[in-house]
Amino acid sequence: MRILFIIHQFMPEFLSGTERFTLNIAKLHQHNGHRVHILTCSVSDGSLWADEVAGLRYVVIDGVPVYGLPRALLGHLAEIGADDGGATKPLISAFLDRGGYDVVHVTHSMRMLPAIDVVRERSIPYLITLTDYFSICYRTNLKRVDGDICSGPRQGTSCKIHCSNATMTEDVIRARWERFSSLLFSAAEVVGCSTFITGIFQQEFPDLPIRTLNHGIDLLRFPRVTTDRKTAPLVFGFIGTLSEAKGVHVLAEAFARAHCGDARLELVGPAYNNHEFLDRVTALGGPRISIRSAVEHSEIPEVLASFDVLCIPSLWPEPGSLALREGFAAGLPALVSDTGWPAQVVRESLCGKTVPVGDVAAWQHAIEEIGGNRTLLQQWGKNVPMQLRVEEESFFYDQLYRRAHLCRRN
């Protein structure tokens, strides 16, 4: 089959959980004999790309051809899903003509709605994987303008009350909701990356069939798991994007205040030129807190093996977390904010502790509790849940692709 993946951003410009999930699945389907391309939006000046093909930027990432639609061709509302991108449609249409794709897999629709519109106009079957809340929340994170976590958009009603502004007027919110409703209900398959996000979307769309398929992990990359952690020094670790939304500053401030002997905090990941935020976090530090830039994918198992507990201090209800799943693959217990999928899985599995979101004092107390009672980590480590292999995840998606393609042919 000829498979096109559509995603809002990608390498060589960005690499986070959704990008890694997309690349993992694309590579496995390519390995299984399918012809695979990725279409994304390029928000940089293009210098990181190798070439340009018919108006699209081009590069090959781990053997997978990637095409980038220049952001400058889109309207100023593309990030919030309120722009039709009409000027880009001839370019996208020509791209689809050349590709002759049998099925399209959308892993994130931000900035890419014009491309999806053309896919629909051509009746190419498409799947959607729900990797965050963008389809129902223009802010993407279910956090209101005032900072409170949203209990649900309620078909846009809550958005109008709490998150409207000069741009997101009542009419724009309504039109956006109708657009995404049509997008979801017209998909051949809608897949949630966790039971948590599936539940959120089913609350909004009770009649929408949604499958749940957890992100898979390449378990062969991780050494055999053991619950016998090293004795000293204790290492609290974070791996992921160093940003305010991820709560990195909360974790750093809590650790700086904590009395936990010779324990260390290691923060690993990209900051994407957010120098002001990185300076804030660095100022909170000291010799016990180290900050390391993003590592190669091949280095992640080694980094996780150096941690004793993985910290997920996010300030929003993460629908899934590839970092947490890889932490589980490495046998790590977890210290997480009490919201979203990370909190759900930690509570259900008893493999760590949940901490009130954004509460520096509570995070400080939790860090001190672990520092003073390391047997907690051994107890939690025995309960770390098993993870789906990425090969299994790919197999399930392959069945969905074939079913969607067969339905189109019939």
Sequence and secondary structure as in RCSB ss.txt:
>XXXX:A:sequence
MRILFIIHQFMPEFLSGTERFTLNIAKLHQHNGHRVHILTCSVSDGSLWADEVAGLRYVVIDGVPVYGLPRALLG
HLAEIGADDGGATKPLISAFLDRGGYDVVHVTHSMRMLPAIDVVRERSIPYLITLTDYFSICYRTNLKRVDGDIC
SGPRQGTSCKIHCSNATMTEDVIRARWERFSSLLFSAAEVVGCSTFITGIFQQEFPDLPIRTLNHGIDLLRFPRV
TTDRKTAPLVFGFIGTLSEAKGVHVLAEAFARAHCGDARLELVGPAYNNHEFLDRVTALGGPRISIRSAVEHSEI
PEVLASFDVLCIPSLWPEPGSLALREGFAAGLPALVSDTGWPAQVVRESLCGKTVPVGDVAAWQHAIEEIGGNRT
LLQQWGKNVPMQLRVEEESFFYDQLYRRAHLCRRN
>XXXX:A:secstr
 EEEEE SS TTT  SHHHHHHHHHHHHHHHTT EEEEEEEE S STTSSEEETTEEEEEETTEEEEEEEGGGS 
TTGGGT    GGGHHHHHHHHHHH  SEEEES  TT HHHHHHHHHTT  EEEEE SSTTT TTSSSB TTS B 
S  TTTHHHHHHS  SSS HHHHHHHHHHHHHHHHTSSEEEESSHHHHHHHHHH TTS  EE    B GGGS   
 S    SS EEEEES  STTTTHHHHHHHHHH   TT EEEEES  TT HHHHHHHHHH BTTEEEE    GGGH
HHHHHT SEEEE  SS  S  HHHHHHHHTT  EEEESSHHHHHHHHHHT EEEE TT HHHHHHHHHHHHH TH
HHHHHHTT     BHHHHHHHHHHHHHHHHHHHH 
